[in-house]
C-alpha cells in the first residue's frame, strides 16, 4: 500500500498517524476484465486507487457510448457527482483489464477528515483537481477539433494506446472509428 502514500504525499504530506489511519481504511478488491466497479443507477460511495489494471468511466445515450475518462495504475478517483450528492450515478466504471483496486468508503473518509486535518486537506485538493480536470475535458470537447483531441491524448496518455481498443479511443474522442482511422493515417 506504499503506492497510495507515495501518491497522497505528492498532494499533501501526511504525518505517520494520519498515514497509518488512512492506509488501514483501504480494502483491496479484485475485478476481472469486463467487471463493473460501479454500475449506472448505483450511488458511488467510495474513492478508488488502482493498484494494477485499467478502467473506464462511461455512459450510454441513445445506444451510443460516451467515455469520460480512463483510470490507470496509481490514480485515486471516484465518480465525483454521485459521490458528492449521494445520488445514483449515470456513469459506469468498467474494468478494461484484470484490475486490483483499493477502496475507501465515504463514511471512513469523513471520519478520517474529522480526525486528521491533513487528510481533510488531501481530499479537498482531490476534489479541486477533479473539478479542474472535468472543466479541462469539457473545454477539450467544445473547443478542439478531433485531430487536436487525438494529438493531446497521445501526448498525455501515450502509454494507454497499447491498452485500449480503437473503439474506446474513438468514443473517448467523440468520433467514429472511421474518423479515427483517417486521423491516424495522416502523419
PyMOL CGO cylinders between C-alpha atoms (Angstrom):
from pymol import cmd
from pymol.cgo import CYLINDER

trace = [
    CYLINDER, 0.00, 0.00, 0.00, 3.03, 2.25, -0.10, 0.3, 1, 1, 1, 1, 1, 1,
    CYLINDER, 3.03, 2.25, -0.10, 1.93, 3.36, -3.59, 0.3, 1, 1, 1, 1, 1, 1,
    CYLINDER, 1.93, 3.36, -3.59, -1.12, 5.04, -2.02, 0.3, 1, 1, 1, 1, 1, 1,
    CYLINDER, -1.12, 5.04, -2.02, 1.09, 7.03, 0.35, 0.3, 1, 1, 1, 1, 1, 1,
    CYLINDER, 1.09, 7.03, 0.35, 3.51, 7.91, -2.44, 0.3, 1, 1, 1, 1, 1, 1,
    CYLINDER, 3.51, 7.91, -2.44, 0.55, 9.30, -4.38, 0.3, 1, 1, 1, 1, 1, 1,
    CYLINDER, 0.55, 9.30, -4.38, -1.09, 11.15, -1.48, 0.3, 1, 1, 1, 1, 1, 1,
    CYLINDER, -1.09, 11.15, -1.48, 2.17, 12.61, -0.17, 0.3, 1, 1, 1, 1, 1, 1,
    CYLINDER, 2.17, 12.61, -0.17, 2.74, 14.30, -3.54, 0.3, 1, 1, 1, 1, 1, 1,
    CYLINDER, 2.74, 14.30, -3.54, -0.52, 16.15, -2.92, 0.3, 1, 1, 1, 1, 1, 1,
    CYLINDER, -0.52, 16.15, -2.92, -0.33, 16.74, 0.85, 0.3, 1, 1, 1, 1, 1, 1,
    CYLINDER, -0.33, 16.74, 0.85, 2.24, 15.39, 3.29, 0.3, 1, 1, 1, 1, 1, 1,
    CYLINDER, 2.24, 15.39, 3.29, 0.64, 13.18, 5.95, 0.3, 1, 1, 1, 1, 1, 1,
    CYLINDER, 0.64, 13.18, 5.95, 2.17, 12.52, 9.35, 0.3, 1, 1, 1, 1, 1, 1,
    CYLINDER, 2.17, 12.52, 9.35, 2.76, 8.94, 10.48, 0.3, 1, 1, 1, 1, 1, 1,
    CYLINDER, 2.76, 8.94, 10.48, -0.52, 8.60, 12.40, 0.3, 1, 1, 1, 1, 1, 1,
    CYLINDER, -0.52, 8.60, 12.40, -2.61, 10.04, 9.56, 0.3, 1, 1, 1, 1, 1, 1,
    CYLINDER, -2.61, 10.04, 9.56, -0.81, 7.81, 7.05, 0.3, 1, 1, 1, 1, 1, 1,
    CYLINDER, -0.81, 7.81, 7.05, -1.41, 4.69, 9.14, 0.3, 1, 1, 1, 1, 1, 1,
    CYLINDER, -1.41, 4.69, 9.14, -5.07, 5.55, 9.71, 0.3, 1, 1, 1, 1, 1, 1,
    CYLINDER, -5.07, 5.55, 9.71, -5.62, 6.24, 6.02, 0.3, 1, 1, 1, 1, 1, 1,
    CYLINDER, -5.62, 6.24, 6.02, -3.92, 3.05, 4.84, 0.3, 1, 1, 1, 1, 1, 1,
    CYLINDER, -3.92, 3.05, 4.84, -5.77, 0.87, 7.35, 0.3, 1, 1, 1, 1, 1, 1,
    CYLINDER, -5.77, 0.87, 7.35, -9.11, 2.13, 5.97, 0.3, 1, 1, 1, 1, 1, 1,
    CYLINDER, -9.11, 2.13, 5.97, -8.46, 0.87, 2.42, 0.3, 1, 1, 1, 1, 1, 1,
    CYLINDER, -8.46, 0.87, 2.42, -9.70, -2.55, 1.31, 0.3, 1, 1, 1, 1, 1, 1,
    CYLINDER, -9.70, -2.55, 1.31, -8.27, -4.47, -1.66, 0.3, 1, 1, 1, 1, 1, 1,
    CYLINDER, -8.27, -4.47, -1.66, -10.77, -5.62, -4.29, 0.3, 1, 1, 1, 1, 1, 1,
    CYLINDER, -10.77, -5.62, -4.29, -10.17, -7.61, -7.48, 0.3, 1, 1, 1, 1, 1, 1,
    CYLINDER, -10.17, -7.61, -7.48, -12.10, -7.25, -10.73, 0.3, 1, 1, 1, 1, 1, 1,
    CYLINDER, -12.10, -7.25, -10.73, -11.83, -9.36, -13.86, 0.3, 1, 1, 1, 1, 1, 1,
    CYLINDER, -11.83, -9.36, -13.86, -11.77, -7.72, -17.26, 0.3, 1, 1, 1, 1, 1, 1,
    CYLINDER, -11.77, -7.72, -17.26, -15.37, -6.73, -18.05, 0.3, 1, 1, 1, 1, 1, 1,
    CYLINDER, -15.37, -6.73, -18.05, -16.48, -6.44, -14.40, 0.3, 1, 1, 1, 1, 1, 1,
    CYLINDER, -16.48, -6.44, -14.40, -18.20, -3.29, -13.20, 0.3, 1, 1, 1, 1, 1, 1,
    CYLINDER, -18.20, -3.29, -13.20, -16.67, -1.35, -10.34, 0.3, 1, 1, 1, 1, 1, 1,
    CYLINDER, -16.67, -1.35, -10.34, -19.72, 0.93, -10.48, 0.3, 1, 1, 1, 1, 1, 1,
    CYLINDER, -19.72, 0.93, -10.48, -22.94, 0.35, -12.41, 0.3, 1, 1, 1, 1, 1, 1,
    CYLINDER, -22.94, 0.35, -12.41, -25.27, 3.04, -13.68, 0.3, 1, 1, 1, 1, 1, 1,
    CYLINDER, -25.27, 3.04, -13.68, -28.04, 3.84, -11.19, 0.3, 1, 1, 1, 1, 1, 1,
    CYLINDER, -28.04, 3.84, -11.19, -25.84, 2.92, -8.22, 0.3, 1, 1, 1, 1, 1, 1,
    CYLINDER, -25.84, 2.92, -8.22, -24.67, 5.63, -5.84, 0.3, 1, 1, 1, 1, 1, 1,
    CYLINDER, -24.67, 5.63, -5.84, -20.89, 5.87, -5.66, 0.3, 1, 1, 1, 1, 1, 1,
    CYLINDER, -20.89, 5.87, -5.66, -19.84, 5.67, -2.01, 0.3, 1, 1, 1, 1, 1, 1,
    CYLINDER, -19.84, 5.67, -2.01, -16.11, 5.08, -2.47, 0.3, 1, 1, 1, 1, 1, 1,
    CYLINDER, -16.11, 5.08, -2.47, -12.83, 6.53, -3.58, 0.3, 1, 1, 1, 1, 1, 1,
    CYLINDER, -12.83, 6.53, -3.58, -10.71, 4.04, -5.50, 0.3, 1, 1, 1, 1, 1, 1,
    CYLINDER, -10.71, 4.04, -5.50, -6.98, 3.62, -6.01, 0.3, 1, 1, 1, 1, 1, 1,
    CYLINDER, -6.98, 3.62, -6.01, -5.83, 1.36, -8.83, 0.3, 1, 1, 1, 1, 1, 1,
    CYLINDER, -5.83, 1.36, -8.83, -3.01, -0.94, -7.76, 0.3, 1, 1, 1, 1, 1, 1,
    CYLINDER, -3.01, -0.94, -7.76, -2.92, -2.65, -11.16, 0.3, 1, 1, 1, 1, 1, 1,
    CYLINDER, -2.92, -2.65, -11.16, -5.13, -2.62, -14.22, 0.3, 1, 1, 1, 1, 1, 1,
    CYLINDER, -5.13, -2.62, -14.22, -7.20, -0.13, -16.17, 0.3, 1, 1, 1, 1, 1, 1,
    CYLINDER, -7.20, -0.13, -16.17, -10.79, 1.12, -16.05, 0.3, 1, 1, 1, 1, 1, 1,
    CYLINDER, -10.79, 1.12, -16.05, -13.01, 3.48, -17.99, 0.3, 1, 1, 1, 1, 1, 1,
    CYLINDER, -13.01, 3.48, -17.99, -15.78, 5.80, -16.85, 0.3, 1, 1, 1, 1, 1, 1,
    CYLINDER, -15.78, 5.80, -16.85, -18.55, 5.84, -19.44, 0.3, 1, 1, 1, 1, 1, 1,
    CYLINDER, -18.55, 5.84, -19.44, -22.27, 6.08, -20.14, 0.3, 1, 1, 1, 1, 1, 1,
    CYLINDER, -22.27, 6.08, -20.14, -24.69, 5.35, -22.95, 0.3, 1, 1, 1, 1, 1, 1,
    CYLINDER, -24.69, 5.35, -22.95, -27.15, 7.72, -24.57, 0.3, 1, 1, 1, 1, 1, 1,
    CYLINDER, -27.15, 7.72, -24.57, -29.38, 6.53, -27.41, 0.3, 1, 1, 1, 1, 1, 1,
    CYLINDER, -29.38, 6.53, -27.41, -27.26, 3.35, -27.68, 0.3, 1, 1, 1, 1, 1, 1,
    CYLINDER, -27.26, 3.35, -27.68, -24.11, 5.44, -28.22, 0.3, 1, 1, 1, 1, 1, 1,
    CYLINDER, -24.11, 5.44, -28.22, -21.23, 5.07, -25.78, 0.3, 1, 1, 1, 1, 1, 1,
    CYLINDER, -21.23, 5.07, -25.78, -19.52, 8.15, -24.37, 0.3, 1, 1, 1, 1, 1, 1,
    CYLINDER, -19.52, 8.15, -24.37, -16.25, 7.62, -22.50, 0.3, 1, 1, 1, 1, 1, 1,
    CYLINDER, -16.25, 7.62, -22.50, -15.46, 10.32, -19.97, 0.3, 1, 1, 1, 1, 1, 1,
    CYLINDER, -15.46, 10.32, -19.97, -12.01, 9.15, -18.90, 0.3, 1, 1, 1, 1, 1, 1,
    CYLINDER, -12.01, 9.15, -18.90, -9.69, 6.24, -18.25, 0.3, 1, 1, 1, 1, 1, 1,
    CYLINDER, -9.69, 6.24, -18.25, -8.24, 5.45, -14.82, 0.3, 1, 1, 1, 1, 1, 1,
    CYLINDER, -8.24, 5.45, -14.82, -4.92, 3.60, -14.68, 0.3, 1, 1, 1, 1, 1, 1,
    CYLINDER, -4.92, 3.60, -14.68, -2.45, 2.50, -12.03, 0.3, 1, 1, 1, 1, 1, 1,
    CYLINDER, -2.45, 2.50, -12.03, -1.61, 4.87, -9.19, 0.3, 1, 1, 1, 1, 1, 1,
    CYLINDER, -1.61, 4.87, -9.19, -4.69, 7.05, -9.59, 0.3, 1, 1, 1, 1, 1, 1,
    CYLINDER, -4.69, 7.05, -9.59, -7.07, 7.92, -6.74, 0.3, 1, 1, 1, 1, 1, 1,
    CYLINDER, -7.07, 7.92, -6.74, -10.54, 8.62, -8.14, 0.3, 1, 1, 1, 1, 1, 1,
    CYLINDER, -10.54, 8.62, -8.14, -14.28, 8.45, -7.69, 0.3, 1, 1, 1, 1, 1, 1,
    CYLINDER, -14.28, 8.45, -7.69, -17.41, 9.10, -9.73, 0.3, 1, 1, 1, 1, 1, 1,
    CYLINDER, -17.41, 9.10, -9.73, -17.42, 12.64, -8.48, 0.3, 1, 1, 1, 1, 1, 1,
    CYLINDER, -17.42, 12.64, -8.48, -21.01, 13.85, -8.90, 0.3, 1, 1, 1, 1, 1, 1,
    CYLINDER, -21.01, 13.85, -8.90, -22.56, 10.70, -7.41, 0.3, 1, 1, 1, 1, 1, 1,
    CYLINDER, -22.56, 10.70, -7.41, -20.01, 10.62, -4.59, 0.3, 1, 1, 1, 1, 1, 1,
    CYLINDER, -20.01, 10.62, -4.59, -20.76, 14.22, -3.59, 0.3, 1, 1, 1, 1, 1, 1,
    CYLINDER, -20.76, 14.22, -3.59, -24.54, 14.12, -3.98, 0.3, 1, 1, 1, 1, 1, 1,
    CYLINDER, -24.54, 14.12, -3.98, -25.03, 10.52, -2.84, 0.3, 1, 1, 1, 1, 1, 1,
    CYLINDER, -25.03, 10.52, -2.84, -27.42, 10.15, -5.79, 0.3, 1, 1, 1, 1, 1, 1,
    CYLINDER, -27.42, 10.15, -5.79, -27.40, 7.29, -8.31, 0.3, 1, 1, 1, 1, 1, 1,
    CYLINDER, -27.40, 7.29, -8.31, -24.76, 7.69, -10.99, 0.3, 1, 1, 1, 1, 1, 1,
    CYLINDER, -24.76, 7.69, -10.99, -25.47, 7.85, -14.71, 0.3, 1, 1, 1, 1, 1, 1,
    CYLINDER, -25.47, 7.85, -14.71, -21.91, 6.66, -15.27, 0.3, 1, 1, 1, 1, 1, 1,
    CYLINDER, -21.91, 6.66, -15.27, -20.38, 3.20, -15.12, 0.3, 1, 1, 1, 1, 1, 1,
    CYLINDER, -20.38, 3.20, -15.12, -16.83, 2.31, -14.20, 0.3, 1, 1, 1, 1, 1, 1,
    CYLINDER, -16.83, 2.31, -14.20, -15.71, -0.83, -16.04, 0.3, 1, 1, 1, 1, 1, 1,
    CYLINDER, -15.71, -0.83, -16.04, -12.51, -2.86, -15.74, 0.3, 1, 1, 1, 1, 1, 1,
    CYLINDER, -12.51, -2.86, -15.74, -10.78, -2.97, -19.14, 0.3, 1, 1, 1, 1, 1, 1,
    CYLINDER, -10.78, -2.97, -19.14, -8.16, -5.39, -17.79, 0.3, 1, 1, 1, 1, 1, 1,
    CYLINDER, -8.16, -5.39, -17.79, -7.95, -7.62, -14.74, 0.3, 1, 1, 1, 1, 1, 1,
    CYLINDER, -7.95, -7.62, -14.74, -7.77, -4.91, -12.10, 0.3, 1, 1, 1, 1, 1, 1,
    CYLINDER, -7.77, -4.91, -12.10, -6.86, -4.66, -8.42, 0.3, 1, 1, 1, 1, 1, 1,
    CYLINDER, -6.86, -4.66, -8.42, -8.31, -1.66, -6.63, 0.3, 1, 1, 1, 1, 1, 1,
    CYLINDER, -8.31, -1.66, -6.63, -8.02, -0.35, -3.11, 0.3, 1, 1, 1, 1, 1, 1,
    CYLINDER, -8.02, -0.35, -3.11, -11.29, 1.22, -1.99, 0.3, 1, 1, 1, 1, 1, 1,
    CYLINDER, -11.29, 1.22, -1.99, -12.17, 3.50, 0.90, 0.3, 1, 1, 1, 1, 1, 1,
    CYLINDER, -12.17, 3.50, 0.90, -15.74, 4.43, 1.81, 0.3, 1, 1, 1, 1, 1, 1,
    CYLINDER, -15.74, 4.43, 1.81, -17.07, 7.95, 2.08, 0.3, 1, 1, 1, 1, 1, 1,
    CYLINDER, -17.07, 7.95, 2.08, -18.06, 7.19, 5.67, 0.3, 1, 1, 1, 1, 1, 1,
    CYLINDER, -18.06, 7.19, 5.67, -14.43, 6.31, 6.50, 0.3, 1, 1, 1, 1, 1, 1,
    CYLINDER, -14.43, 6.31, 6.50, -13.13, 9.38, 4.67, 0.3, 1, 1, 1, 1, 1, 1,
    CYLINDER, -13.13, 9.38, 4.67, -15.47, 11.68, 6.62, 0.3, 1, 1, 1, 1, 1, 1,
    CYLINDER, -15.47, 11.68, 6.62, -14.32, 10.14, 9.91, 0.3, 1, 1, 1, 1, 1, 1,
    CYLINDER, -14.32, 10.14, 9.91, -10.65, 10.45, 8.93, 0.3, 1, 1, 1, 1, 1, 1,
    CYLINDER, -10.65, 10.45, 8.93, -11.14, 14.07, 7.83, 0.3, 1, 1, 1, 1, 1, 1,
    CYLINDER, -11.14, 14.07, 7.83, -12.60, 14.89, 11.26, 0.3, 1, 1, 1, 1, 1, 1,
    CYLINDER, -12.60, 14.89, 11.26, -9.64, 13.23, 12.96, 0.3, 1, 1, 1, 1, 1, 1,
    CYLINDER, -9.64, 13.23, 12.96, -6.80, 14.49, 10.72, 0.3, 1, 1, 1, 1, 1, 1,
    CYLINDER, -6.80, 14.49, 10.72, -6.70, 17.95, 9.18, 0.3, 1, 1, 1, 1, 1, 1,
    CYLINDER, -6.70, 17.95, 9.18, -4.07, 16.74, 6.68, 0.3, 1, 1, 1, 1, 1, 1,
    CYLINDER, -4.07, 16.74, 6.68, -6.47, 14.10, 5.33, 0.3, 1, 1, 1, 1, 1, 1,
    CYLINDER, -6.47, 14.10, 5.33, -9.20, 16.73, 5.06, 0.3, 1, 1, 1, 1, 1, 1,
    CYLINDER, -9.20, 16.73, 5.06, -6.74, 18.87, 3.07, 0.3, 1, 1, 1, 1, 1, 1,
    CYLINDER, -6.74, 18.87, 3.07, -5.87, 15.88, 0.88, 0.3, 1, 1, 1, 1, 1, 1,
    CYLINDER, -5.87, 15.88, 0.88, -9.48, 15.19, -0.11, 0.3, 1, 1, 1, 1, 1, 1,
    CYLINDER, -9.48, 15.19, -0.11, -10.22, 18.89, -0.54, 0.3, 1, 1, 1, 1, 1, 1,
    CYLINDER, -10.22, 18.89, -0.54, -7.34, 19.08, -3.01, 0.3, 1, 1, 1, 1, 1, 1,
    CYLINDER, -7.34, 19.08, -3.01, -8.51, 15.90, -4.76, 0.3, 1, 1, 1, 1, 1, 1,
    CYLINDER, -8.51, 15.90, -4.76, -11.96, 17.45, -5.19, 0.3, 1, 1, 1, 1, 1, 1,
    CYLINDER, -11.96, 17.45, -5.19, -10.36, 20.58, -6.64, 0.3, 1, 1, 1, 1, 1, 1,
    CYLINDER, -10.36, 20.58, -6.64, -8.22, 18.54, -9.05, 0.3, 1, 1, 1, 1, 1, 1,
    CYLINDER, -8.22, 18.54, -9.05, -11.30, 16.61, -10.16, 0.3, 1, 1, 1, 1, 1, 1,
    CYLINDER, -11.30, 16.61, -10.16, -13.24, 19.81, -10.86, 0.3, 1, 1, 1, 1, 1, 1,
    CYLINDER, -13.24, 19.81, -10.86, -10.30, 21.23, -12.83, 0.3, 1, 1, 1, 1, 1, 1,
    CYLINDER, -10.30, 21.23, -12.83, -9.97, 18.02, -14.87, 0.3, 1, 1, 1, 1, 1, 1,
    CYLINDER, -9.97, 18.02, -14.87, -13.70, 18.00, -15.58, 0.3, 1, 1, 1, 1, 1, 1,
    CYLINDER, -13.70, 18.00, -15.58, -13.53, 21.57, -16.89, 0.3, 1, 1, 1, 1, 1, 1,
    CYLINDER, -13.53, 21.57, -16.89, -10.49, 20.68, -18.99, 0.3, 1, 1, 1, 1, 1, 1,
    CYLINDER, -10.49, 20.68, -18.99, -12.37, 17.73, -20.52, 0.3, 1, 1, 1, 1, 1, 1,
    CYLINDER, -12.37, 17.73, -20.52, -15.41, 19.90, -21.29, 0.3, 1, 1, 1, 1, 1, 1,
    CYLINDER, -15.41, 19.90, -21.29, -13.23, 22.60, -22.87, 0.3, 1, 1, 1, 1, 1, 1,
    CYLINDER, -13.23, 22.60, -22.87, -11.39, 19.98, -24.92, 0.3, 1, 1, 1, 1, 1, 1,
    CYLINDER, -11.39, 19.98, -24.92, -14.63, 18.59, -26.33, 0.3, 1, 1, 1, 1, 1, 1,
    CYLINDER, -14.63, 18.59, -26.33, -16.08, 22.04, -27.08, 0.3, 1, 1, 1, 1, 1, 1,
    CYLINDER, -16.08, 22.04, -27.08, -13.02, 23.93, -28.30, 0.3, 1, 1, 1, 1, 1, 1,
    CYLINDER, -13.02, 23.93, -28.30, -10.75, 21.42, -30.02, 0.3, 1, 1, 1, 1, 1, 1,
    CYLINDER, -10.75, 21.42, -30.02, -11.26, 19.54, -33.24, 0.3, 1, 1, 1, 1, 1, 1,
    CYLINDER, -11.26, 19.54, -33.24, -10.89, 15.76, -33.37, 0.3, 1, 1, 1, 1, 1, 1,
    CYLINDER, -10.89, 15.76, -33.37, -7.30, 15.88, -34.63, 0.3, 1, 1, 1, 1, 1, 1,
    CYLINDER, -7.30, 15.88, -34.63, -6.25, 18.17, -31.77, 0.3, 1, 1, 1, 1, 1, 1,
    CYLINDER, -6.25, 18.17, -31.77, -8.01, 15.93, -29.24, 0.3, 1, 1, 1, 1, 1, 1,
    CYLINDER, -8.01, 15.93, -29.24, -6.22, 12.88, -30.68, 0.3, 1, 1, 1, 1, 1, 1,
    CYLINDER, -6.22, 12.88, -30.68, -2.81, 14.57, -30.57, 0.3, 1, 1, 1, 1, 1, 1,
    CYLINDER, -2.81, 14.57, -30.57, -3.40, 15.73, -26.99, 0.3, 1, 1, 1, 1, 1, 1,
    CYLINDER, -3.40, 15.73, -26.99, -4.45, 12.23, -25.97, 0.3, 1, 1, 1, 1, 1, 1,
    CYLINDER, -4.45, 12.23, -25.97, -1.24, 10.79, -27.43, 0.3, 1, 1, 1, 1, 1, 1,
    CYLINDER, -1.24, 10.79, -27.43, 0.87, 13.40, -25.61, 0.3, 1, 1, 1, 1, 1, 1,
    CYLINDER, 0.87, 13.40, -25.61, -0.84, 12.91, -22.26, 0.3, 1, 1, 1, 1, 1, 1,
    CYLINDER, -0.84, 12.91, -22.26, -1.74, 9.19, -22.39, 0.3, 1, 1, 1, 1, 1, 1,
    CYLINDER, -1.74, 9.19, -22.39, 0.68, 7.55, -24.81, 0.3, 1, 1, 1, 1, 1, 1,
    CYLINDER, 0.68, 7.55, -24.81, 1.07, 4.52, -22.53, 0.3, 1, 1, 1, 1, 1, 1,
    CYLINDER, 1.07, 4.52, -22.53, -2.66, 3.78, -22.88, 0.3, 1, 1, 1, 1, 1, 1,
    CYLINDER, -2.66, 3.78, -22.88, -2.59, 3.42, -26.67, 0.3, 1, 1, 1, 1, 1, 1,
    CYLINDER, -2.59, 3.42, -26.67, -1.50, -0.23, -26.43, 0.3, 1, 1, 1, 1, 1, 1,
    CYLINDER, -1.50, -0.23, -26.43, -4.04, -0.96, -23.68, 0.3, 1, 1, 1, 1, 1, 1,
    CYLINDER, -4.04, -0.96, -23.68, -7.32, 0.41, -25.04, 0.3, 1, 1, 1, 1, 1, 1,
    CYLINDER, -7.32, 0.41, -25.04, -9.27, -0.55, -28.14, 0.3, 1, 1, 1, 1, 1, 1,
    CYLINDER, -9.27, -0.55, -28.14, -9.58, 1.79, -31.10, 0.3, 1, 1, 1, 1, 1, 1,
    CYLINDER, -9.58, 1.79, -31.10, -13.32, 1.77, -30.46, 0.3, 1, 1, 1, 1, 1, 1,
    CYLINDER, -13.32, 1.77, -30.46, -12.78, 3.04, -26.92, 0.3, 1, 1, 1, 1, 1, 1,
    CYLINDER, -12.78, 3.04, -26.92, -10.33, 5.66, -28.14, 0.3, 1, 1, 1, 1, 1, 1,
    CYLINDER, -10.33, 5.66, -28.14, -12.83, 6.86, -30.76, 0.3, 1, 1, 1, 1, 1, 1,
    CYLINDER, -12.83, 6.86, -30.76, -15.60, 7.01, -28.15, 0.3, 1, 1, 1, 1, 1, 1,
    CYLINDER, -15.60, 7.01, -28.15, -13.35, 8.97, -25.80, 0.3, 1, 1, 1, 1, 1, 1,
    CYLINDER, -13.35, 8.97, -25.80, -12.52, 11.44, -28.58, 0.3, 1, 1, 1, 1, 1, 1,
    CYLINDER, -12.52, 11.44, -28.58, -16.20, 11.71, -29.54, 0.3, 1, 1, 1, 1, 1, 1,
    CYLINDER, -16.20, 11.71, -29.54, -15.71, 10.47, -33.11, 0.3, 1, 1, 1, 1, 1, 1,
    CYLINDER, -15.71, 10.47, -33.11, -16.36, 7.35, -35.18, 0.3, 1, 1, 1, 1, 1, 1,
    CYLINDER, -16.36, 7.35, -35.18, -13.73, 4.68, -35.73, 0.3, 1, 1, 1, 1, 1, 1,
    CYLINDER, -13.73, 4.68, -35.73, -13.68, 5.64, -39.42, 0.3, 1, 1, 1, 1, 1, 1,
    CYLINDER, -13.68, 5.64, -39.42, -12.80, 9.23, -38.49, 0.3, 1, 1, 1, 1, 1, 1,
    CYLINDER, -12.80, 9.23, -38.49, -10.15, 7.97, -36.09, 0.3, 1, 1, 1, 1, 1, 1,
    CYLINDER, -10.15, 7.97, -36.09, -8.62, 5.84, -38.85, 0.3, 1, 1, 1, 1, 1, 1,
    CYLINDER, -8.62, 5.84, -38.85, -8.43, 8.91, -41.10, 0.3, 1, 1, 1, 1, 1, 1,
    CYLINDER, -8.43, 8.91, -41.10, -6.75, 10.96, -38.38, 0.3, 1, 1, 1, 1, 1, 1,
    CYLINDER, -6.75, 10.96, -38.38, -4.26, 8.19, -37.62, 0.3, 1, 1, 1, 1, 1, 1,
    CYLINDER, -4.26, 8.19, -37.62, -3.43, 7.80, -41.33, 0.3, 1, 1, 1, 1, 1, 1,
    CYLINDER, -3.43, 7.80, -41.33, -2.29, 11.44, -41.51, 0.3, 1, 1, 1, 1, 1, 1,
    CYLINDER, -2.29, 11.44, -41.51, 1.29, 11.54, -40.28, 0.3, 1, 1, 1, 1, 1, 1,
]
cmd.load_cgo(trace, "trace")
